[in-house]
Amino acid sequence: ERYEESYAYPLILWFHSDSNDEDQLEQVMNAVSSQNYMGLALRGNHEYMVSGGFRWNPSSVQFGSVPLTDLLHLTTCRLRRAFHIHSERIFLAGSGHGADIAMQVLVQKPDWFAGAVLLDPFCDSGCLKSDRVTGLRNKPVLMSVARSCQRETLARCVESVRTLRSAGASVDVELTALPVDPVSNEARMIDHWVMGCINREALV
């Protein structure tokens, strides 16, 4: 809303939660902020038969024969031709398996992105093996973890935080009672955190 041509907008690349699709983006962006960002979302690459909608399959992040990173690059370039987007303020964000995909993309292409927001990831993608985690030094990451999650998930999240920090990433952990609802007021944490990253960047 109230798009300003002169303002270089941060871009949030959103990976939706299970049983949703790319239309979740509108609700997420309204919950995060009505005017401070541009948003882009893709539909998950796996139809979710259990309850309808789609989900992300971390073990095969492709669309047909096209890698997700190639599709993201092409789509982001097209968006930047249409709108004024800050090339160094492109953030990955996702919920559930979508958060795992955001983590994977950050690990694969750390130079492309300013950081990542991981809301209640399952951390079961295997993308954080020590030989793959390079280029993350000083890269900001926000991870929310619900106290109500399964013990195995909590253990994987703790190990993922350790691996990211060992690789030099700057990881903020937000402990919550229940999983964060990305379309509720809880999503304001994304706005506060991203703006904090931008303010720190401006002070450097």
C-alpha positions in Angstrom: 0.0 0.0 0.0 1.1 3.6 -0.7 4.0 2.6 -2.9 6.7 5.3 -3.1 8.9 5.1 -6.2 11.7 7.0 -4.5 12.0 4.4 -1.6 14.2 1.4 -2.1 12.0 -1.4 -0.5 13.3 -4.4 1.4 12.0 -7.6 -0.3 10.7 -10.5 1.7 10.7 -13.9 -0.1 8.0 -15.9 1.7 7.9 -19.7 1.8 4.4 -20.6 3.0 3.6 -23.1 5.7 2.0 -26.5 5.1 -1.6 -26.7 3.7 -1.3 -23.3 2.2 -0.1 -21.8 -1.1 1.4 -18.5 -2.5 -1.8 -16.6 -1.6 -0.8 -16.7 2.1 1.6 -13.9 1.2 -1.0 -11.2 1.3 -2.0 -12.1 4.8 1.6 -12.4 6.0 2.6 -9.1 4.5 -0.4 -7.3 6.1 0.5 -8.9 9.4 4.2 -7.9 9.1 3.7 -4.3 7.8 1.2 -2.6 5.5 3.8 -0.4 3.7 7.4 -1.0 4.5 8.2 -4.0 2.3 7.7 -5.7 -1.0 6.8 -9.4 -0.9 7.1 -12.4 -3.2 5.9 -15.9 -2.7 6.0 -19.1 -4.8 3.7 -22.1 -4.4 5.2 -25.1 -2.6 6.5 -27.9 -4.9 4.5 -30.7 -3.3 0.7 -31.1 -3.2 -0.4 -31.8 0.4 -2.8 -34.6 0.2 -3.5 -34.8 4.0 -5.5 -31.6 4.3 -5.3 -29.9 0.9 -3.1 -27.0 -0.3 0.6 -27.4 -0.8 3.8 -27.8 1.2 7.5 -27.6 0.5 9.5 -30.8 0.1 13.0 -30.0 1.4 14.5 -33.2 -0.2 13.7 -32.1 -3.8 13.6 -28.3 -4.2 12.9 -28.1 -7.9 10.0 -27.1 -10.2 10.1 -29.7 -12.9 13.7 -29.6 -14.0 14.3 -26.0 -12.8 16.1 -25.5 -9.5 14.4 -23.2 -7.0 17.3 -20.9 -6.8 17.2 -20.3 -10.6 13.4 -19.6 -10.4 13.9 -17.2 -7.5 16.7 -15.3 -9.3 14.6 -15.0 -12.5 11.5 -13.9 -10.6 13.3 -11.5 -8.4 15.0 -9.8 -11.3 11.6 -9.3 -13.0 10.2 -7.9 -9.9 13.1 -5.4 -9.5 12.5 -4.2 -13.1 8.9 -3.3 -12.1 9.5 -1.9 -8.6 12.2 -0.1 -6.7 13.8 -2.9 -4.5 17.0 -2.6 -2.5 19.3 -5.2 -3.9 21.1 -5.7 -0.6 17.9 -6.0 1.5 16.4 -9.2 0.2 15.3 -11.4 3.1 14.2 -15.1 3.0 11.4 -16.0 5.4 9.2 -19.0 5.9 7.1 -21.1 8.3 7.4 -24.8 9.1 8.7 -26.7 6.1 8.8 -23.3 4.3 11.3 -22.2 6.9 13.5 -25.2 6.1 13.4 -24.2 2.5 14.4 -20.6 3.4 17.4 -22.1 5.4 18.4 -24.3 2.4 18.3 -21.4 0.0 20.4 -19.2 2.3 23.0 -21.9 2.7 23.1 -22.4 -1.1 23.3 -18.8 -2.1 24.3 -16.7 1.0 25.6 -13.8 -1.2 22.2 -13.2 -2.7 20.4 -12.5 0.6 20.6 -10.2 3.5 19.4 -12.8 6.0 16.6 -15.2 6.9 13.6 -15.5 9.2 12.8 -19.1 10.2 9.5 -19.5 12.0 9.3 -22.9 13.7 11.4 -24.9 11.2 11.5 -28.7 11.4 15.3 -28.6 10.7 15.2 -32.0 9.1 16.4 -31.1 5.6 20.1 -32.0 6.2 21.2 -28.8 4.5 23.4 -27.7 7.5 26.2 -30.2 7.1 29.5 -28.6 8.0 30.9 -29.0 4.5 28.0 -27.0 3.0 27.8 -24.1 5.5 30.1 -21.5 4.1 29.7 -17.9 3.4 27.4 -17.3 6.4 29.8 -15.1 8.4 27.9 -12.3 10.1 24.7 -13.3 8.2 21.7 -12.5 10.4 19.2 -15.2 11.1 16.1 -15.2 13.3 14.7 -18.5 14.4 11.5 -19.0 16.4 11.2 -22.2 18.4 8.0 -23.2 20.2 8.3 -24.9 23.6 5.4 -27.1 22.6 7.2 -28.7 19.7 8.3 -32.3 19.8 11.5 -33.1 21.6 13.1 -34.4 18.4 12.3 -31.2 16.6 13.7 -29.1 19.5 16.9 -31.1 19.5 17.3 -30.5 15.7 16.7 -26.8 16.2 19.3 -26.5 18.9 21.8 -28.3 16.7 21.0 -26.1 13.8 21.5 -23.0 15.8 24.9 -24.3 17.0 25.9 -25.1 13.4 24.9 -21.7 12.1 26.7 -19.9 14.9 29.8 -22.1 14.3 29.7 -21.0 10.7 29.8 -17.3 11.8 26.1 -16.5 11.4 24.5 -14.1 13.8 21.5 -16.1 15.1 18.7 -14.6 17.2 16.4 -17.2 18.8 12.9 -16.4 19.8 11.3 -18.9 22.2 7.5 -19.0 22.1 4.9 -21.0 24.0 3.2 -22.1 20.7 4.2 -22.0 17.0 4.2 -18.5 15.6 1.1 -17.8 13.4 2.6 -15.9 10.4 -0.7 -14.2 9.6 -1.3 -12.9 13.1 0.1 -9.9 15.0 2.9 -12.2 16.1 4.4 -11.7 12.6 5.3 -8.1 13.7 8.4 -9.7 15.1 9.6 -10.0 11.4 9.2 -6.3 10.9 11.1 -5.4 14.2 13.9 -7.8 13.4 14.4 -6.8 9.8 14.3 -3.1 10.7 16.9 -3.9 13.4 19.1 -5.5 10.8 18.8 -2.5 8.5 19.5 -0.1 11.3 22.7 -2.0 12.3 23.7 -2.1 8.6 23.3 1.7 8.5 25.5 2.2 11.5 28.4 0.1 10.1 
